[in-house]
Amino acid sequence: MHHDQPVAVWPGLIFFSPGGVVVEYSKPWLTLDQQVERLRGRGLVVESHPAAVDLLDRVGYYRLTGYLYPLRQPDVVGDGHEVPQHITLRETYRTGASIEHARSLMDHDRALRLLVLDGVERIEVAVRTKIAHVLGRNGPFAHRDPASFTPSFLQVGEAGTSGHERWIERVRARQDRSDEVFVAHFRTRYDGQLPVWALTEILEFGQVARLYGGLSNVLGTEIAMALGAPSKRVLGSWLASINYVRNVAAHHARLFNRKLVVAPKRPANVPEFDHLRRTEHAKVVFGVYGVLVVMAFLLRRIDADCAWRQRATALLHDFPDVPGMSTADLGAPVGWALESIWRPAEGS
């Protein structure tokens, strides 16, 4: 993706392009007024110059153009007779594309990030609790017991350490930085030895997901089944995907039109995921919608009384009226709203 963000030129600053060609960055710094004029010169409708300046002053050129990117004019590359080889986007915008379209997409995306973070909190706490309970049954320090983990998690790699050892090291560092009162209590009274049911309270979601991935199949399957997932492998992929969107949302980055690094598995024996398996289109497989389905599925088991699914449904229905854009840009297939995962529970 190429954005024309104007920044100051630093003499002698050299970049390597993907083709290996050395390029010196030479684009000039532009005032906010000049940035607005650049957008207008590329065909973007700017209803109010002062409002556009205010928006750029608050969110920045790069962030704004990230939402405008899908509104660029397509440039089809091919011979005109066969299926185009590929489609690129020009720097000019489609007829009618407006800065207000970008604003509405940004507002919707902000609401989506907040919704995601609310759901992630509920899921993260529940998964932590379940791991602590299942592991703790085998002893307060079962997280240090090799019997709790898969051979691959315990295998020493080229770096001279195992995945388990690296996990322990990162958790110890987090424990040392923690200012939680209960951590200070264990630090002074028990030489910092936290039982697993206390330790899980200070883990980041990524550390929770990594711990779960390393658990033995017996323990992992028990936890997966308790949360409604059909297998440890499926739940592991779900946690990885949720952790990814959690990180995106927590850093206030764009979820709209985002391609997931880790696509959540779509189990064949779970009817709620049937509509995601009907196509292998990249937007559906790697779109954020798939993670929303996963979160809705887990939250129905974790906290059936919370209104997260209803709020997610309402937000998807409220997608901005932007020409050429729709919930499909989140990866939602046609007819998504009719699927069972979004329907009210029986008796509600």
N, C-alpha and C positions, 0 to 999 in steps of 0.2 A: 504494500500500500504506500502511495506517495502523497505526502501533504506538503503544501507550500508554506510552511510556517516561517515567517520572516524573523530572523534573529541576528544578533550582532556578529560581525565577521571577526574572527580571531586570526591574525596573521600567522601563516605557517601551519595552520590546522589542516591536516591531510586525512582523507578517508579513502578506504578501499571499497569500490563498488563490487556487487556480486560477481561480475565478470573478471575481477582482479585488476581493473584499471584504476590507477591512482587519480583521485579527483579532489581538488581543493574546494572547500565550501566557500561560496562567494555571494550568497544571497544577502541583500541588505536588510537592515532593521527598518521596520515600517511603523509609523504611528497608527493608533487605532483608527483614525479617519482613513488612512491609506489602506489599512486592512479591509475596511468596509468597501472602499472603492475597488479593491482587487476582486472581492467576491462579486460585486455588482458587475464588474467588467467581464466576469466569467459567466454571466447570464443569471445570477441569483437575484431573485426579487427581494428587494429591501424596502419594506413598507415605511419604515421610519429610521432615518439615519441616526438620530440620537439614541433610539432604543437599541439599535444594532451596536453602536459604540459601547453602550452600557453593558450589553450582553458579553461582548468580547472582553471588556474590562474585568468582568466577573469570572468568566469561564476559560478564556483564552482561545486563540486561533486553532490550535491543534485539536482541542476537545470539541469545539464547534464543528470543524470540518470532518471529524470522525463520524458524526451523525449525518452530515451532509453527503458523505462518500457514496452511499447507494443511490443518491439523486443525481449523480453525474451521468452525462450522455454516454451510452454504450458505443463502442467502436468495434465492429465485427471484423475479424480477420479471417479471410477465406477466399476461395476463387469465385464465389457467387453462384456456383452450380451445386456443390455438395454441402454437407453439413459443415458449418463454420468450424475452423480449427480451434479457435478460442475467442472469447470476448474480453476486451479490456475496457476501461472507463477513461474517457477524456477528462481534461481539467475543466471543461465547461459543463454547466448544469442543464438538466432537462428544462424544457419550456414550462414555465409556471412554478418551478422549484423555488421555495421561499425560505428566508431565514426563520420565519415563524414555524415552518415545518420542522426545522431542526430544534427549535425551542420546545415544541410540543413533544417531540421524540425524547428529548432530554428529560422533560418533566415526567413522562411515563416511565422512563428508564430509572429515574430516581425512586419512584414509587415501587418499581420492581425490585430494586436493590434492597430497599427497606423490608419488603415482604420476604425476600430470600433470607435476610439476616434474622428475621423473626422466626422463620421456620428452622433455620440452621441451629439457632440456640436451643430450641426444643429437642431437636434430633440429637445434637451433640451431648446434651446433658443426659438424655435417655441412654445413648450408647455407652457413655462413660460409666453410668450407673450399672448397666447390664454387664459390662466387662469386669468391673470391680467385684460384682456379686459372684459371677461365675468363677473368675480367677481366685477370689478370696476364699472360696470354699476349699481350695487346695492348700491354703495357708496364707498368712499375711504378706509373705514375700514371694508369692508364686510368680510374680513378674520377673524374678531373678532365677527361677528354676528352669533349667533346660527342658525338663519334661513338659513344660507348658507350650513349647514352640515347635515349629516345623524344622526339619534338618537344614533346609535352605536358609532359614533365618539365623541359624546357629553356625553356618559354614563360614569359615574365615576366607575372605577374598584377597584380591591382589594388594589391597591397602594394609593387609595384616590384621584386620579386625572383621568381626561378623556384623551382620545387620543388627543383631540383638545388642552387641556391645556398643555400636554407634548410637542406638536408641537410648540405652542406659546413660551414655555420656551426655547426650543432649538433654535428657530429662534431669540429670543431676545439675547441669548448668542452669536449667529453668528453676529448679528447686533452690539453688543458691541465690538466685535473683529475686525470689518470691518474697513479698512483704506480708503474706497472709499470716494472721495470728496463729493459726493451728500449725503452720510450718515452723514458725519460730518456737512454738512449744516442743515440737518433735526435735528441733535442732538443739535445744538446750537440755532436754530431758532424756532423749533417746539417741543422741549423737547423730541426728539427722536421718535416722532410719524410718521412712514413712511406709506404713502398710499400704497395700495396693488400693484399698478402699479410700485412703486419704490421698495417695499419690495421684489418682486419676482426676482429682478435683483441680489440679494445677496444669494439666496437660492441654496443649493447643490441639485443635481438631486434627491437624496433620499428624501429630504424634499419636493421637488416638487411632487414626486410620492405619498408621504404620504398625502400631502394636497389634491391632486386630488382624492385619494381614499376616503377621508372623505367628499367630496362635496356631496350635495344633488343629487339625481338621475336626476333631471331636469337640473341642471347646468352641471353635469358630462356628461350627454348624449349630450347636446349641443356641448360641447368641443369635445367629441368623434366623433360626426358626422362631425364636421368641419375638423377633421384630417383624415376622411375616415374610421374610425373604426365603426363597427355596433352597439356598445353599450359601456356604461361606464365600465361594467365588463371586456369586452375584452381589452379595452385600458388600464385599470388598470393593467391587467396581463402583457401586453406588456411593460408598463413602468417599472414594477418590474423586468422583465427579462433584459431589456436594462440597468437598473441601476446595475444589477448584473455583466453583462459583462463589463460595464464601470468601475466598481471597480476593476475587475480582470485586465483589460488592464492598468488602471491608476497605479496599483501597480506592473506592469511589470511581472505579473504572467502568467502562461501557459493557453492559450485558446485551444490549440490543445488537443484533446482527453478529453476535460473538460465536466463533467456532470453538467448541470444547476441545481441550487437549486430550481428555479422557472421556470417551463416550460411555454412558451407563449401559450395562447389559440389559437386554430386553427378553426376560425369561419366557420360554414358550409355554410353560405350565401356569402362567399367571395371567388371567383374562384381561386385567387392566392394562396390560402392555401389548395386547394384540394389535391395536391400531398403530403402534410404533413399528411393528414388524412387517406391516403390509407394504412397506417401501424401503429401499436402500438409498433413497435420495440423501445426499450429504447434509442438507439443511435439517432433515428430520433426525438422522443418526447423530449428528454432532451439534444440534441446536440446543439452546437453553431450555426449550420446552420439555425435552426428555428428562431433565433434572427436576423440573417442576412436577412432572408425573411421579418421579421417584419420591420426592419429598411429600407429595400428597398421599402417596401409598403408605409411607412410613408413619406419617402423622396420624393417619386414620387408625393405626394400631397403637401408637404411643399416647395420643391424646385425642380421643374421638370427639370430645366436647369442644375442642378449639375450633374457631371459625376460619382457620387458615385456608382450607380448600375453597370455601365460599368467597373469601377475599381474592384468592388467586383467580377464580373464575370471573369475578367482576372486573378485575384489572385486565385480564385478557380480552374480555368483551369491550373494554373501554380503550382499546388500542387507538392511537390518534388517526384522524382522517388525513392521511398523507398520500397523494397520488402514487400508485405503484408499490406502496408499502402496506403490510398487513401482519397479522400474527404468524404468517408463514415465514417471516424474517426472524422469528424466534424459534422456528423449527416446528410449529404446530401444523399438523396435517389438516386437510379439508374435513370439516365435520367434527373437529376436536370436542366441541362443547356438548355433543351428544353422547360422549363416551362415559362409561360407568364410573370412572375414577372421579368425575366432576359432578356426578348426580348426588343429590342429598341421600343420606343413609335412610334406610327404611324406618318409618316411624318418627322421623324428624320433621 
